[in-house]
Amino acid sequence: MLVHLIDGTYELFRHFYGQRRFNQGKDKPYGAVAGVLHTVLETIEGGGTHLGVATDHVIESFRNDLWPDYKTGAGIERTLRAQFEPLEEALQAMGVAVWPMVELEADDALASAARIAAEDERVERVCIWANDKDLAQCVRGERVVQVDRRAKEIRDEEGVRKKFGVLPALIPDLLALVGDAQDGYPGIAGIGKATAGRLLNRYGPIEDFPESVLGEQRERALLFKLLATLRSDAPLFHEVDELRWKGPNRSWPDWAERIGDRRLTERAKVKP
């Protein structure tokens, strides 16, 4: 079987701002939610049987306690923020496994789900549908892959190495050195992607660097690595069978009507 893991927060942002190109600023209350639900339906209609969606119930996480400038929910448009919880509720009504994260982030949930699913011998491949570069650390050979919808690429371990210059296990170290503006930490001054790749491929993880390489910046780099390292220990489910889609529940027709999307309304009447 294939297991599909979807970054619901990323998809919500993607659909919200994608629709902005056409709606002239007149955002529909559930417009982005409908977009994400269509994306999930496409996965199901394409033959996906086992899937789960991770969301950021809140943007803040334990990482905000470690680094004061780590990303927060400040600046998120009200119309977009108002669709966070409706998305989670609509996914549940659709019968899809959804993991709203509070202390951890959606990326941590994806990393945890990928680990749990990959441990099941029945699973042929785990597909992580997300563009975030930090999720590249979850890739394992050809068994756990990252699907970049925007670039239309499926990245296995070799694909990650070609794109980022290092193997998946060193992605947290790479991000620690070069920084991640989206997450709010700057990296180490004077170290760009090429230099970081060269150092990591020569010495391995930051912990193995000679003291002379980073000097006084070593502890700062290790802190950034901690920020970049995804948690994979969230107890999201016990058996992969829990991710099997069995169809919408009784509340789904009401949600489809509330969203006001004809295709979703029609889909609610279809029995799997």
DODOGU-313947 format. One record per residue (C-alpha): residue number from 0; residue in three letters; chain; x, z, y. Coordinates in Angstrom, 3 decimals, always signed. Last residue first. Layout:
BEGIN
R    nr   rest   kette         xx         zz         yy
R   NUM    ALA       A          X          Z          Y
...
//
This chain:
BEGIN
R    nr   rest   kette         xx         zz         yy
R   271    PRO       A    -17.138     -1.149     +4.716
R   270    LYS       A    -20.714     -1.018     +6.116
R   269    VAL       A    -21.297     -3.089     +9.233
R   268    LYS       A    -23.722     -1.748    +11.815
R   267    ALA       A    -20.996     -0.157    +13.921
R   266    ARG       A    -19.210     -3.498    +14.072
R   265    GLU       A    -22.118     -4.982    +16.003
R   264    THR       A    -21.887     -2.258    +18.620
R   263    LEU       A    -18.112     -2.661    +18.805
R   262    ARG       A    -18.548     -6.392    +19.385
R   261    ARG       A    -21.156     -5.812    +22.055
R   260    ASP       A    -19.111     -3.310    +24.061
R   259    GLY       A    -21.109     -0.775    +26.029
R   258    ILE       A    -18.827     +2.207    +25.526
R   257    ARG       A    -21.894     +4.400    +25.185
R   256    GLU       A    -23.412     +2.019    +22.648
R   255    ALA       A    -20.281     +2.108    +20.472
R   254    TRP       A    -20.158     +5.872    +20.770
R   253    ASP       A    -23.778     +6.252    +19.709
R   252    PRO       A    -23.231     +3.882    +16.780
R   251    TRP       A    -20.121     +5.924    +15.723
R   250    SER       A    -21.792     +9.347    +15.556
R   249    ARG       A    -22.943     +8.878    +11.978
R   248    ASN       A    -19.453     +8.215    +10.632
R   247    PRO       A    -17.498     +4.970    +10.713
R   246    GLY       A    -15.851     +3.448     +7.626
R   245    LYS       A    -13.767     +4.766     +4.759
R   244    TRP       A    -10.327     +4.152     +6.227
R   243    ARG       A     -7.677     +5.599     +3.943
R   242    LEU       A     -5.421     +7.979     +5.873
R   241    GLU       A     -6.281    +11.027     +3.744
R   240    ASP       A     -5.092     +9.026     +0.740
R   239    VAL       A     -1.583     +9.448     +2.127
R   238    GLU       A     -1.750    +13.066     +0.999
R   237    HIS       A     -0.846    +16.249     +2.854
R   236    PHE       A     -1.752    +15.488     +6.439
R   235    LEU       A     -0.522    +16.180     +9.965
R   234    PRO       A     +1.876    +19.018     +9.167
R   233    ALA       A     +4.281    +18.294    +12.090
R   232    ASP       A     +7.844    +18.336    +10.767
R   231    SER       A     +9.150    +15.029    +12.079
R   230    ARG       A    +10.215    +16.120    +15.536
R   229    LEU       A    +11.707    +13.296    +17.555
R   228    THR       A    +15.228    +13.636    +18.906
R   227    ALA       A    +15.455    +12.415    +22.499
R   226    LEU       A    +15.035    +15.829    +24.126
R   225    LEU       A    +17.558    +17.369    +21.740
R   224    LYS       A    +19.930    +14.508    +22.501
R   223    PHE       A    +19.507    +15.255    +26.200
R   222    LEU       A    +20.570    +18.842    +25.547
R   221    LEU       A    +23.560    +17.632    +23.537
R   220    ALA       A    +24.603    +15.387    +26.422
R   219    ARG       A    +24.385    +18.296    +28.860
R   218    GLU       A    +26.500    +20.427    +26.545
R   217    ARG       A    +29.161    +17.679    +26.367
R   216    GLN       A    +29.296    +16.925    +30.097
R   215    GLU       A    +32.189    +19.320    +30.693
R   214    GLY       A    +34.473    +17.096    +28.649
R   213    LEU       A    +32.625    +14.058    +27.335
R   212    VAL       A    +35.391    +12.148    +25.556
R   211    SER       A    +38.121    +14.843    +25.656
R   210    GLU       A    +36.255    +17.115    +23.279
R   209    PRO       A    +36.551    +14.545    +20.515
R   208    PHE       A    +33.083    +13.290    +19.596
R   207    ASP       A    +31.652    +14.582    +16.290
R   206    GLU       A    +28.683    +16.445    +17.821
R   205    ILE       A    +27.857    +13.288    +19.769
R   204    PRO       A    +27.034    +11.437    +16.570
R   203    GLY       A    +29.497     +8.913    +15.038
R   202    TYR       A    +33.023     +8.530    +16.366
R   201    ARG       A    +33.632     +4.782    +16.581
R   200    ASN       A    +30.109     +3.396    +16.377
R   199    LEU       A    +28.923     +6.097    +18.737
R   198    LEU       A    +31.671     +5.473    +21.292
R   197    ARG       A    +31.178     +1.701    +21.297
R   196    GLY       A    +27.430     +1.994    +21.558
R   195    ALA       A    +27.708     +4.395    +24.470
R   194    THR       A    +30.158     +2.110    +26.249
R   193    ALA       A    +27.854     -0.895    +25.850
R   192    LYS       A    +24.707     +1.030    +26.872
R   191    GLY       A    +26.246     +2.553    +29.966
R   190    ILE       A    +28.281     +5.720    +30.391
R   189    GLY       A    +29.463     +6.504    +33.923
R   188    ALA       A    +27.101     +9.408    +34.490
R   187    ILE       A    +25.683    +10.893    +31.302
R   186    GLY       A    +21.974    +10.468    +30.639
R   185    PRO       A    +19.345    +10.599    +33.361
R   184    TYR       A    +16.391    +12.498    +31.866
R   183    GLY       A    +12.815    +11.748    +32.904
R   182    ASP       A    +10.978    +10.372    +29.888
R   181    GLN       A    +10.541     +6.925    +31.418
R   180    ALA       A    +14.029     +7.009    +32.886
R   179    ASP       A    +15.620     +7.497    +29.484
R   178    GLY       A    +19.292     +8.331    +29.584
R   177    VAL       A    +22.405     +6.357    +28.636
R   176    LEU       A    +24.213     +9.132    +26.729
R   175    ALA       A    +21.261    +11.051    +25.355
R   174    LEU       A    +19.465     +7.791    +24.564
R   173    LEU       A    +22.376     +6.640    +22.418
R   172    ASP       A    +22.615    +10.007    +20.661
R   171    PRO       A    +18.883     +9.943    +19.886
R   170    ILE       A    +19.269     +6.351    +18.579
R   169    LEU       A    +22.142     +7.300    +16.252
R   168    ALA       A    +20.077     +7.609    +13.050
R   167    PRO       A    +18.491     +4.221    +13.755
R   166    LEU       A    +21.809     +2.301    +13.540
R   165    VAL       A    +23.603     +1.355    +16.722
R   164    GLY       A    +23.868     -1.699    +18.967
R   163    PHE       A    +20.341     -1.374    +20.345
R   162    LYS       A    +18.769     -4.696    +19.427
R   161    LYS       A    +20.991     -5.764    +16.533
R   160    ARG       A    +21.144     -2.256    +15.059
R   159    VAL       A    +17.383     -1.874    +15.270
R   158    GLY       A    +16.888     -5.193    +13.493
R   157    GLU       A    +19.292     -4.137    +10.759
R   156    GLU       A    +17.247     -1.004    +10.122
R   155    ASP       A    +13.951     -2.899    +10.119
R   154    ARG       A    +12.428     -4.242    +13.270
R   153    ILE       A     +9.238     -6.300    +13.184
R   152    GLU       A     +9.046     -8.400    +16.319
R   151    LYS       A     +6.233     -9.856    +18.387
R   150    ALA       A     +8.017     -8.805    +21.593
R   149    ARG       A     +4.883     -7.155    +22.957
R   148    ARG       A     +3.606     -5.935    +19.587
R   147    ASP       A     +6.917     -4.328    +18.660
R   146    VAL       A     +6.433     -3.251    +15.044
R   145    GLN       A     +8.888     -0.574    +13.971
R   144    VAL       A     +9.776     -0.391    +10.292
R   143    VAL       A     +9.827     +2.243     +7.570
R   142    ARG       A    +10.639     +0.783     +4.136
R   141    GLU       A    +13.005     -1.993     +5.216
R   140    GLY       A    +15.892     +0.413     +5.731
R   139    ARG       A    +14.539     +3.541     +7.395
R   138    VAL       A    +13.234     +3.265    +10.934
R   137    CYS       A    +12.313     +6.590    +12.543
R   136    GLN       A    +15.135     +6.440    +15.125
R   135    ALA       A    +13.527     +3.267    +16.526
R   134    LEU       A    +10.775     +5.560    +17.808
R   133    ASP       A    +13.003     +6.443    +20.772
R   132    LYS       A    +12.838     +2.823    +21.891
R   131    ASP       A     +9.133     +3.038    +22.593
R   130    ASN       A     +7.398     -0.207    +21.607
R   129    ALA       A     +4.891     +1.206    +19.134
R   128    TRP       A     +3.109     +0.099    +15.973
R   127    ILE       A     +4.980     +2.079    +13.325
R   126    CYS       A     +4.619     +0.209    +10.029
R   125    VAL       A     +5.241     +2.172     +6.831
R   124    ARG       A     +6.025     +0.036     +3.808
R   123    GLU       A     +5.425     -0.033     +0.066
R   122    VAL       A     +3.625     +3.296     -0.148
R   121    ARG       A     +2.840     +4.279     -3.744
R   120    GLU       A     +6.060     +6.289     -3.971
R   119    ASP       A     +4.806     +8.717     -1.337
R   118    GLU       A     +7.724    +10.146     +0.666
R   117    ALA       A     +7.386     +7.308     +3.175
R   116    ALA       A     +3.941     +8.574     +4.180
R   115    ILE       A     +5.179    +12.064     +5.060
R   114    ARG       A     +8.149    +10.772     +7.048
R   113    ALA       A     +6.106     +8.154     +8.911
R   112    ALA       A     +3.440    +10.723     +9.763
R   111    SER       A     +6.048    +13.081    +11.181
R   110    ALA       A     +7.700    +10.379    +13.300
R   109    LEU       A     +4.307     +9.180    +14.527
R   108    ALA       A     +3.316    +12.746    +15.383
R   107    ASP       A     +6.568    +13.290    +17.253
R   106    ASP       A     +5.883    +10.104    +19.211
R   105    ALA       A     +2.431    +11.441    +20.115
R   104    GLU       A     +4.136    +14.438    +21.666
R   103    LEU       A     +4.451    +18.037    +20.471
R   102    GLU       A     +2.904    +21.142    +21.994
R   101    VAL       A     -0.388    +19.306    +22.583
R   100    MET       A     -0.865    +16.353    +20.235
R    99    PRO       A     -4.144    +14.644    +19.358
R    98    TRP       A     -3.726    +13.266    +15.792
R    97    VAL       A     -6.316    +10.687    +14.783
R    96    ALA       A     -7.356     +9.584    +11.295
R    95    VAL       A     -9.877     +6.779    +11.757
R    94    GLY       A    -13.547     +7.203    +10.878
R    93    MET       A    -14.860     +5.256    +13.850
R    92    ALA       A    -16.324     +8.523    +15.122
R    91    GLN       A    -12.840    +10.051    +15.009
R    90    LEU       A    -11.512     +7.097    +16.975
R    89    ALA       A    -14.299     +7.528    +19.546
R    88    GLU       A    -13.503    +11.234    +19.957
R    87    GLU       A     -9.790    +10.609    +20.484
R    86    LEU       A    -10.464     +7.789    +22.943
R    85    PRO       A    -13.023     +9.907    +24.804
R    84    GLU       A    -10.322    +12.588    +25.179
R    83    PHE       A     -7.784    +10.359    +26.948
R    82    GLN       A    -10.265     +8.237    +28.931
R    81    ALA       A    -10.502    +10.505    +31.978
R    80    ARG       A     -6.761    +10.204    +32.438
R    79    LEU       A     -7.125     +6.470    +33.037
R    78    THR       A     -9.818     +6.801    +35.686
R    77    ARG       A     -7.884     +9.660    +37.302
R    76    GLU       A     -4.689     +7.672    +37.616
R    75    ILE       A     -1.672     +9.367    +36.072
R    74    GLY       A     +0.579    +10.594    +38.875
R    73    ALA       A     +1.438    +13.942    +37.365
R    72    GLY       A     +0.976    +14.034    +33.605
R    71    THR       A     +4.527    +15.211    +33.100
R    70    LYS       A     +7.858    +13.627    +32.210
R    69    TYR       A    +10.941    +15.835    +31.883
R    68    ASP       A    +12.416    +16.908    +35.203
R    67    PRO       A    +12.534    +20.609    +34.350
R    66    TRP       A    +14.401    +20.079    +31.048
R    65    LEU       A    +13.990    +22.448    +28.104
R    64    ASP       A    +10.577    +23.884    +28.954
R    63    ASN       A     +9.247    +20.369    +29.582
R    62    ARG       A    +10.443    +19.446    +26.081
R    61    PHE       A     +7.834    +21.756    +24.532
R    60    SER       A     +5.193    +19.236    +25.580
R    59    GLU       A     +3.441    +17.887    +28.685
R    58    ILE       A     +1.399    +14.681    +28.466
R    57    VAL       A     -1.788    +16.325    +27.207
R    56    HIS       A     -3.910    +15.122    +24.303
R    55    ASP       A     -1.022    +12.732    +23.735
R    54    THR       A     -2.335    +10.499    +20.988
R    53    ALA       A     -1.352     +9.527    +17.439
R    52    VAL       A     -3.452     +7.023    +15.492
R    51    GLY       A     -3.572     +6.815    +11.707
R    50    LEU       A     -3.891     +4.051     +9.164
R    49    HIS       A     -4.473     +3.292     +5.500
R    48    THR       A     -6.585     +0.247     +4.590
R    47    GLY       A     -5.213     -2.473     +6.849
R    46    GLY       A     -6.512     -5.874     +5.714
R    45    GLY       A     -6.525     -7.812     +8.973
R    44    GLU       A    -10.007     -6.512     +9.707
R    43    ILE       A     -8.571     -2.996     +9.704
R    42    THR       A     -5.691     -3.850    +12.018
R    41    GLU       A     -7.991     -5.848    +14.263
R    40    LEU       A    -10.328     -2.878    +14.355
R    39    VAL       A     -7.508     -0.669    +15.630
R    38    THR       A     -6.756     -3.118    +18.442
R    37    HIS       A    -10.457     -3.375    +19.246
R    36    LEU       A    -10.642     +0.407    +19.453
R    35    VAL       A     -7.686     +0.413    +21.847
R    34    GLY       A     -9.394     -2.087    +24.147
R    33    ALA       A    -12.682     -0.205    +24.056
R    32    VAL       A    -10.870     +2.959    +25.145
R    31    ALA       A     -9.231     +1.019    +27.982
R    30    GLY       A    -12.614     -0.059    +29.309
R    29    TYR       A    -14.356     +3.266    +28.823
R    28    PRO       A    -15.211     +4.090    +32.450
R    27    LYS       A    -14.861     +0.433    +33.464
R    26    ASP       A    -12.201     -0.105    +36.095
R    25    LYS       A    -13.149     -2.162    +39.130
R    24    GLY       A     -9.629     -2.769    +40.430
R    23    GLN       A     -9.990     -6.549    +40.512
R    22    ASN       A    -11.115     -6.572    +36.859
R    21    PHE       A     -8.713     -9.267    +35.636
R    20    ARG       A     -5.147     -8.081    +36.030
R    19    ARG       A     -6.360     -4.490    +35.873
R    18    GLN       A     -7.407     -5.108    +32.275
R    17    GLY       A     -3.764     -5.128    +31.232
R    16    TYR       A     -3.237     -1.891    +33.121
R    15    PHE       A     -5.839     -0.040    +31.078
R    14    HIS       A     -5.100     -1.907    +27.854
R    13    ARG       A     -1.430     -1.013    +27.850
R    12    PHE       A     -2.010     +2.562    +28.994
R    11    LEU       A     -4.479     +3.156    +26.142
R    10    GLU       A     -2.186     +1.389    +23.667
R     9    TYR       A     +0.728     +3.625    +24.638
R     8    THR       A     -1.450     +6.700    +24.228
R     7    GLY       A     -2.762     +5.537    +20.862
R     6    ASP       A     +0.657     +4.966    +19.315
R     5    ILE       A     -0.417     +3.434    +15.995
R     4    LEU       A     +0.720     +4.187    +12.448
R     3    HIS       A     -0.101     +1.599     +9.777
R     2    VAL       A     +0.509     +2.462     +6.120
R     1    LEU       A     +0.922     -0.404     +3.666
R     0    MET       A     +0.000     +0.000     +0.000
//
